[in-house]
Amino acid sequence: MALGKYLMELDAKSLIEIIDDPKNWGKEYQDRAEDELADRNLHPDEIKALAIEVNEGIAYRMIMDEGITKEEVAMHKSKFLDKEEIRHIYIEQLDKYIKYKDQFRFDVWSYAIGGIG
């Protein structure tokens, strides 16, 4: 009963994260979270928007954990989005990660040009 009460207190975004996160809390949590989300009768467009937001976070965390040292990043699966949508999210998040990493690189050309003047 405590699990049901806990899930009732969560917002829809948190429920979707429990369902889609590969590091979830177990099958029982996923099943109960799915039931709770279904009971809320949310509009499919709202669920999809929340699923995109949640999966962007999951993808970014997975990329950060793996880094870009591997040739191919393992993608997680979503119960709300298809494989192509997840792939697109990973591409966007990988681009975000690369831009984040680039801000810490030493720009030799800026240093050289700055030293000329």
C-alpha positions as CSV (number, residue, x, y, z in Angstrom):
1,M,0.0,0.0,0.0
2,A,2.9,2.4,0.7
3,L,4.1,2.1,-2.9
4,G,0.7,3.0,-4.3
5,K,0.5,6.1,-2.0
6,Y,4.0,7.1,-3.0
7,L,3.2,6.9,-6.7
8,M,0.0,8.8,-6.2
9,E,2.0,11.7,-4.8
10,L,4.3,11.9,-7.8
11,D,3.7,14.1,-10.8
12,A,3.2,12.7,-14.3
13,K,6.8,13.5,-15.3
14,S,8.2,11.5,-12.4
15,L,6.0,8.6,-13.3
16,I,7.2,8.6,-16.9
17,E,10.8,8.7,-15.6
18,I,10.2,5.6,-13.5
19,I,8.7,3.8,-16.5
20,D,11.3,4.8,-19.0
21,D,14.6,5.1,-17.0
22,P,16.8,2.1,-17.6
23,K,18.0,2.4,-14.1
24,N,14.5,2.1,-12.8
25,W,13.5,0.8,-9.4
26,G,12.2,-2.6,-10.7
27,K,9.4,-4.1,-12.6
28,E,6.9,-3.7,-9.8
29,Y,7.5,0.1,-9.7
30,Q,7.2,0.3,-13.5
31,D,3.9,-1.6,-13.6
32,R,2.4,0.4,-10.8
33,A,3.6,3.7,-12.2
34,E,2.0,2.8,-15.6
35,D,-1.2,2.0,-13.8
36,E,-1.1,5.3,-11.9
37,L,-0.3,7.3,-15.1
38,A,-3.2,5.6,-16.9
39,D,-5.6,6.4,-14.0
40,R,-4.8,10.1,-14.4
41,N,-6.4,10.3,-17.9
42,L,-3.9,12.7,-19.4
43,H,-4.1,13.8,-23.0
44,P,-1.7,11.8,-25.2
45,D,0.0,15.0,-26.4
46,E,0.8,16.0,-22.9
47,I,2.2,12.5,-22.1
48,K,4.3,12.7,-25.3
49,A,5.7,16.1,-24.4
50,L,6.6,15.0,-20.9
51,A,8.1,11.8,-22.3
52,I,10.3,13.8,-24.7
53,E,11.5,16.0,-21.8
54,V,12.2,12.9,-19.5
55,N,14.0,11.0,-22.3
56,E,16.2,14.0,-23.1
57,G,17.4,13.9,-19.5
58,I,17.9,10.2,-19.6
59,A,19.8,10.3,-22.9
60,Y,22.1,13.1,-21.6
61,R,22.9,11.2,-18.4
62,M,23.7,8.1,-20.4
63,I,25.9,10.1,-22.7
64,M,27.7,11.7,-19.8
65,D,28.1,8.3,-18.1
66,E,29.6,6.7,-21.2
67,G,31.3,9.8,-22.6
68,I,32.1,9.9,-26.3
69,T,35.0,7.5,-26.1
70,K,32.9,4.7,-27.6
71,E,32.2,4.6,-31.2
72,E,28.5,3.9,-30.6
73,V,26.3,5.1,-27.7
74,A,23.9,2.5,-26.3
75,M,20.3,3.9,-26.5
76,H,17.6,3.1,-24.0
77,K,14.1,2.2,-24.9
78,S,11.0,4.1,-24.2
79,K,7.4,3.0,-23.7
80,F,6.1,6.3,-25.0
81,L,8.5,7.1,-27.9
82,D,9.5,5.1,-30.9
83,K,13.1,4.1,-31.8
84,E,13.5,7.0,-34.3
85,E,12.3,9.6,-31.8
86,I,14.8,8.3,-29.2
87,R,17.6,8.3,-31.8
88,H,16.8,12.0,-32.6
89,I,16.9,12.8,-28.9
90,Y,20.3,11.1,-28.6
91,I,21.6,13.1,-31.6
92,E,20.4,16.4,-30.0
93,Q,21.8,15.5,-26.6
94,L,25.2,14.4,-28.0
95,D,25.4,17.7,-29.8
96,K,24.6,19.4,-26.5
97,Y,27.3,17.3,-24.8
98,I,29.9,18.2,-27.4
99,K,29.2,21.9,-27.1
100,Y,29.5,21.6,-23.3
101,K,32.9,19.8,-23.7
102,D,34.1,22.4,-26.3
103,Q,33.8,25.3,-23.9
104,F,36.7,23.8,-21.8
105,R,39.1,23.4,-24.7
106,F,42.0,25.6,-25.1
107,D,41.7,27.6,-28.3
108,V,45.2,27.9,-29.7
109,W,44.2,30.3,-32.5
110,S,42.6,32.8,-30.1
111,Y,45.7,32.7,-28.0
112,A,48.0,33.1,-31.0
113,I,46.0,35.9,-32.5
114,G,45.7,37.6,-29.1
115,G,49.5,37.5,-28.7
116,I,50.1,39.2,-32.1
117,G,48.3,42.4,-31.3
